[in-house]
Amino acid sequence: MTKRPSDDSFTKLEQLDQVLLDRLQSGDVRKRAEETLKTMELDDPVSLSRSLIEAFQETKNEEVRVAAGITMRELIIPKDDEEKANRWLSTFDQTLKADMKQMALNHLSSPDRVSALLASGIITHIAFVEFPEDQWPQLLDDLIIRASSANPLMREISLITLSSLFEALNASYFESKSDEILNAIHRGIEDDVDATRAAGCDALFHYLEFMKSRFKDELDRIMQNLMKNLRCPDHRVRIQTMNCLTKIATLYYDHLRPYASDVSKVIKCIKEDQNEDVIKSALKFWIEISEKETFEDEDDEELNSHHIIRSIVKDLVPILFEKMTHQQIDVGPNQETSALLAADCIAVMGGVIGNAICNEVMPLIKKHLRDPNWRFREASTLALGGIAELLSPKIYAIVLDPLLDLVADDVRHVRDTAAWTMSQIFATDSIKFHPANKEKLIRDLLSMMVNDVPETAAVAAHCLFILAPFHIDQSDFKFFSDLQKCLKRDEPILQTACFEVMSGWIAACGPRCQDDILGTVPQIQEQLNLAKTESNKEKQKAIYGGWCAVLNSIVEIANAPTLSYHADEMMLSLMDVLELNPCVDALITIGHLASKIELRVARYMQRLQPLLIKILSNDDEDSLELTAAVYGDLSRALVDGFAPYAEETIKTLISCHTRDISEEIKTKIISAFGDIALAISGEIARYLSDIMPILRKAATNVAEVDVLNNERSIILETYTGIIQGLRAGSVADRLLPYLPDLITLIKIVAADRNRSSTAMLGALGCVGDILQSLGPQARSHFADRRIVKLVMQGNHSEDETIQAAAAWVAQLLNKS
């Protein structure tokens, strides 16, 4: 029974027109109107729906009608809202639903385009809910009939509605009407009215995926119409046509061989069209063809590829290069332009025809690399970066000097692109530097980092980062202080890049430069102290993270004796960070530092332990995972010296498994138990009654193959640590009550055809450790054919480590 609306609702319904008008306003007026409508919907959605249907009539004020349509679409029957979908299906009576559907269908013929489009949206939303319930079966017939109407706007809106349905629903809902739908789409594409033709192309775009069984039969008519529409004066038609051609290339490339000469006409769209969006669509088509032919060539060049790119490359490359000279100034970092798409197209074509692209592009690059017009210099540099991995040392020698000059060009856009191109070239490790050239480049890039806009400065920093593994050595450490100065610019994007460069340079300079590198630790400590005064916590965390990452790079290249002299200042600074604003890089660095200085880390534990326990008490999953890893490092470093901290640590780690965090993170935390067990040996037995159920539960997790293999490897490694710890403490028999769970996991891994080599090695290791620890007491557990087969497979493995483990297990089995 429909609920009777309250008196307050009647009052609001009487005022609905004004509320709807207010909804189209801004600020507080709009907010109050939306709140009122929400209250009315919650109070009595049926009455509100009837009033909205009335408000959507042609006799109403246009703005009222628009607001009513929006409200019906978004509040009454929104897509992807399960609760409101159920309400529509179960609460609304059939009469109301029929009235709303008929109202929407009637408005497809409205002379007001906005009302017609709103009606189309309402139809799509209702169909999204009702089609899966086998309701509104006559809708497709109604739309197909309207798509043939004498009214051009009705034809267009009906096709738009069909297109929306194709986009929102799956193919099964349209199979019974496929002939009628295709005829309606064809008529739309062939329509005399451009707007209808564009709608027809859009409908085809969304229907193409449903045509797999009959695409070949329809292809001639489709291609004929699309080629014709490429010449349509209306740019909307040309854009939609290009979108269709691109999707056909994606879905039905194999069918395009007979139409290779037709699709080559798309080159004219790039060369002659004056509409930027049409040009971009045409460029995307060629990128898709290139990617398709790259993939096909890799599989079977002779059988699959139509070699369309090879046949048109000589005509297309000069046109692409010309488009690259139409750069738009000050575009956003992710903004798509025809110039950038043209550059992408050249790069992807290189993946199809390889070095042959150089024959077409290099003459243009050489001609314009020093062009007086900056647009041509920038286009040449960008094209060069796109084919960097295809260039020979001989070509590098020709372009290196001009490129070095372009990094210091007067025009920022040229500098930016030259730095990017240099990074592409460095990544190939194919260029040889004269020391003077390298020093000039470093100085110019540092100048960009100091003086250019943040985005360009970050590109220069990235170039220095890519330079590091191949060309930076101890002779370049003199520039390290200049890198630090770049951090004075208060620009997050640049600061992040600077920290990455410093870490990369430290790694590149390596142990031979460790004394100079360790000499920077007091400066880093000073910077970390200065960051204590930063009031913006997010900014402070970013600064802490950057400097901690730099410290971590220092820890990785320094040897333990030399590092020990600086351990105090490093660890104290890292603990300050954990106390003030914990970041993951501080945790990583503490773990690595502990691994290097080993027993010396004991002197910091009194302060470090409560900081780590506090982090384990929060719900940040990255911090939880890394803190557990730090405890693994600490327990390995301290060995039995970890005993005073074991109980608190284990109990806190156990408590993590009762909290609302992901199963994957819970499994990763488990690994600390194995490391702690190795450190405290037999004392781990005190905690088995709490730890073992956690391992048993983790072993039952369901996940994708890669995740499952990783989780099982962690669990088996943890069991190994516990077994070895118990054996070291001469209490291995304490494992016996929990042995069936471990044997079950080993059998699961043994029977799993998708197991990883790491999981296999972990299972074999556990078998060996059990036999070594328990001897004859465990022998009966390993007669299972799955475990025997696991050992045999290990003996025949190509992995020498697995072979050795299997041989060890076989020997133990024979002994027991």
ABEGO torsion letter per residue (X at the ends): XBBBBBAAAAAAAAAAAAAAAAAABBEAAAAAAAAAAAAAAAABAAAAAAAAAAAABAABBAAAAAAAAAAAAAAABBBGBAAAAAAAAAABBAAAAAAAAAAAAAAAABABAAAAAAAAAAAAAAAAAAAAAGBGAAAAAAAAAAAABABAAAAAAAAAAAAAAAAABBAAAAAAAAAAAAAAAAAAAABABAAAAAAAAAAAAAAAAAAAAAAAAAAAAAAAAAAAAAABABAAAAAAAAAAAAAAAAAAAAAAAAAAAAAAAAAAAAAABABAAAAAAAAAAAAAAAAAAAAAAAABAAAABAGAAAAAAAAAAAAAAAAAAABBBGBBAABBBAAAAAAAAAAAAAAAAEAAAAAAAAAAAAAAAABABAAAAAAAAAAAAAAAAABBAAAAAAAAAAAAAAAABABAAAAAAAAAAAAAAAAAGABBBBAAAAAAAAAAAAAAAAABBAAAAAAAAAAAAAAAAAABBAAAAAAAAAAAAAAABBBAAAAAAAAAAAAAAAAAAEAAAAAAAAAAAAAAAAAAAAAAABABAAAAAAAAAAAAAAAAAAAAABBAAAAAAAAAAAAAAAAAAAAABBBAAAAAAAAAAAAAAEAAAAAAAAAAAAAAAAAAABABAAAAAAAAAAAAAAAAAAEAAAAAAAAAAAAAAAAAAABBBBAAAAAAAAAAAAAAAAAAEAAAAAAAAAAAAAAAAAAABBBBAAAAAAAAAAAAAAAAAAAAAAAAAGAAAAAAAAAAAAAAAAAAAAABAABBAAAAAAAAAAAAAAAAAAEAAAAAAAABAAAAAAAAAAAABABAAAAAAAAAAAAAAAAX
